[in-house]
């Protein structure tokens, strides 16, 4: 049985998946470029951190959708 909120979770999940794939690709590209290892790690760490933030925001958004707080602007 499908939850009444599951349709509203599709877009955030798809967008987060695309962003994570982009950041992972950027990380792999940074690791493949010929440069010092320290620079590779510094440049590669940022996309990995951003992917983590995307996942955190997705979890928060799913929690909002499940609790019914879909329109945060209506509270103000």
N, C-alpha and C positions, 0 to 999 in steps of 0.2 A: 504494500500500500504506500502511495506517495504522500509525503508530508505536504501540507498546504504552502509551506515556505520554501520547498526545495526548488521550485521554479525561479525564485528570486535569488538563489545562491549560484545559479549557473554562470552568470556574467562575471561576478567577482572571482570565481574559481578559474574560468578561462583566462581572464586578464592576468591573474597572478601566475598561472602556468606559463603564459607567453613571456611575462617579465622574467621569470626564473630561468627559462630557456635562453633568453637574451643575455642575462647576466652570466649564466654558465658558459655560454659561447664566448663572451668577452673575457672571462677568466681563462678559458682554454687558449684563446688568441694571445693573451698576455704571457702565458707560460710558454708558448711556442716561439715568440719573438726572441731574436738574439740580443739579449741585454743581461746585465749582471743579475744574479739571483735575488739580491736584496731589492732591487728595483722591480723585478717581476713580482715578488711577494707584496710589495707596497701597492703596486698598481692592481694586482689581482685580488687583494684583500677587500678593496672597496666594493666591487660587484658582489662578492660573497656576503658582505655585510648588508648590502641593499636587498639581496634576495631574502635574507633573514628578516629584515624589516617588512618586506612584502608578505611573508608568511604570517608574521605577527599581526599585521593589519587585516589579513584575510580571516584569521581566527577571531579577531575582534568583530569584524563585520558579520561573520556567520552568527556569532553570539547575539549581535543586535537584531539580526533578521529573525532568529528563533524566539527572541523575547518580545518581538513586535515593535521594536523601536526603529522602524524602517525610515521614518521621516523625522530626523533629529531637529530640523528647522521648526517643526510644529511646536516644539517645547518652548520657543522663545517668542 
